[in-house]
Amino acid sequence: MLRKTFVIIPIILLALAGCSNTKSKETAQTGAAPSVGAPAAPGNAPAATATPTACPTGKTRKLAKTRFVANAGLAAGAFKRYIYDPYRNGAFKSGAHGRKRAIVKAGAAGLFTLDQLRRAKTNVQADPTLCRTLSAPMQNLSNVMKSAVDKLRGGNVDSSSIGAASGALEQTRSTAGSAGAGFKDKNVPSNMIGG
């Protein structure tokens, strides 16, 4: 039963990541950036960075700040437990006991982390205060994390990308705290990552 779960969960996460990627590709092809609650100016594509005009004037989703804190905490917890801590403990080094399993779990945790960051960004876009302060840091964190996860999924453990992801996470945590939406690492149940 555990083996089936270990195989099924990463497949589901890969499918979710594929769905998320499809939307990003469609957005890139049409040239329009997704914005919640703010109409796009006709003929002008919004800038890639968040601007106050791209933010909603009122809350567009209930409990957006609470949801952001939960999603960001789960993303941070998964990154720390399955990627950063094993990296610091040498689990990804050549010849380390359980190296392949650690890399597979890190890849699955990376997909989970990206999904939680996607959800957190959606919640940031739904709250005017969070949007103004956290749009750019969340976009940066997502880009850096995606780069690190893509390398992990390819079996390439890059210390600079893991370090950059950790730095971006801590910078976003600090900015979120100053915006009144500070988050702590949340424990992710191992069955959500694949065993």
N, C-alpha and C positions, 0 to 999 in steps of 0.2 A: 504494500500500500504506500509506503514511504517513497519507494522508487517511482511509482506512478505520479505521486505528487511532485517529486523532484523534477520530473520530465514535463508535466503538464503546466505547472506554474510559469516556468520560463517561456514556454510556447505562448501562453496567454499574454505574457508581458511583451513578447516580441510582436504579437498581433496588435496589441494596444499601441506600441511604439510605431508600427507601420501605419496605423490609422492616424496617429498624430502627425507623422511625416507627410502623409497624403495631403492633409489640410495645409501644412506649411508650403508644400510644393504648389498647390492650387493658389495660395495667396501670393507666392512669388511670381507665378505665371500671370496672374491678373494685375499685379502691381499694386494691389490694395492691401493695406495693413488692417488687420482686424481691430476694430475699436468697439467698445461696448458703450452704448448710450450717447455717442457723439456722431453726428452725421459727417460724412466725408465731404470736403469741398469739391464741387464739380470740376473735373479736369485736372485736379492736383492730387498727386499721390502723397499721402502723409510721409513724413520723414521716418527713418528707421528708429530713431531715438524717440523716447516719449517726451511729448511737450504738453504743457498745460491745456492746450486746445484739444488734445486727443483724449483728455480725461473727462469723465462725466461730471455734470454739475450737481447731480444728486446720486444717492445710493441706488444702484440698479439691481442689487441682489441682497437678500436678507442675510444677516450675520456674515458679511464678507470678511470682516477683520478676524472673527473667530475661526472661520474656515481657513483663512490664510495662515493663521498661527498653527493650526492643526496640520495643514499640508506641508508647510515649511519645516515644522518639527519632525514630521515623518521622513521627509527628504533628507534632512540633516542627520537624523538617527540612522537611516539606512546607509548613507554615505560613510559615516564614522565607523559603524559596526562592521560593515562588510567590505569596505574599500580602504579607508584611511588606516584604521587600526591594524588590519592584516598586512598592509604595506609597511607600516612602521615596525611590525614584528618580524618582517622578513618572510612572510608566507608566499610572496610572489617570486622570490629569488630562485634561480636555477638550482635544482637539487633539493629544494625544501620539501619536507614531508607534507603531502596533501596539496602541493602547488596547483595542480590542474583543477582540483575541486575548488580551491580558494579563488582561482581566476574565474571559473564558471559562476560561482556564487557572486563574485564581484560584478560580473557582467549582468546577471539577473538583478542584483541590487541597483546597479546603475540604471537599468530600464525603469525600475520602480521609482528611483529618485527622479528621473526625468519626467515621469508621469505626475508625480506629486508636485514638481516644480511647475509643470504646465497648469495644474489645477490652482496652484498658489498664484500664478500670474493672472489667471482668469479672475480670481477674487480681488487681486490688486486693482485690476481694471474696473471693477464694480464699485469701488469706494473712492470718492474724490481725493480724500486726504492721502490714502495709501498710494493712489495712482501718481500724484505729484511727487512723492518722495521715493517710491520704490520701483517705479516702472523701469528706469534705466538700470539700477542695480540688479533687478530680477532678470532682465534681458541679458546682462553681462554674465550673471551666474549661470543661466541656462546655456549660453553659448560655450562657456568654459567647461561646464559639466558635460555637455554633449561631446565635446572634443575628447575629454578624458574617457568617457564611457565608450566612444567609438574605438579608441585605441585598445581598451580592455577587452571589448568584444572580439577584436581581431587577435587577441592573445599577446598584445604588446603592452607591457607594463612600463609606462613612462613616468619617471619620478617627477619631472617638471610639470606634467599635466595634472598629476594628482595633487602636487603642492599648490598649483595655481587654482585648482578647484576648491581646495581647502581654504585658501586665502580669500577667494571670491565669496565663499559661504560665510566666512567670519565677517567680511566687510558688509555683506547683506544683513547678517544678524545684527550688527551694530547699527546700521541705518534703520532697520525695522524697530529696534529698541528705542531709538530717538523719536520715531514716529508713533510710539505707543503701541506697537504690535510686536514686541519682543517675543522670540520663540526659543524654546529649549529643545535639545535632541529628544525625540520620542522613541521609545523602544518599539521596534518593528517585530511582530511575531515571525519566527523563522519560517512558518509555513507559507507566509506571503512571499518569501524570497525563493523558496524551493528546498527547504529542508534544513 
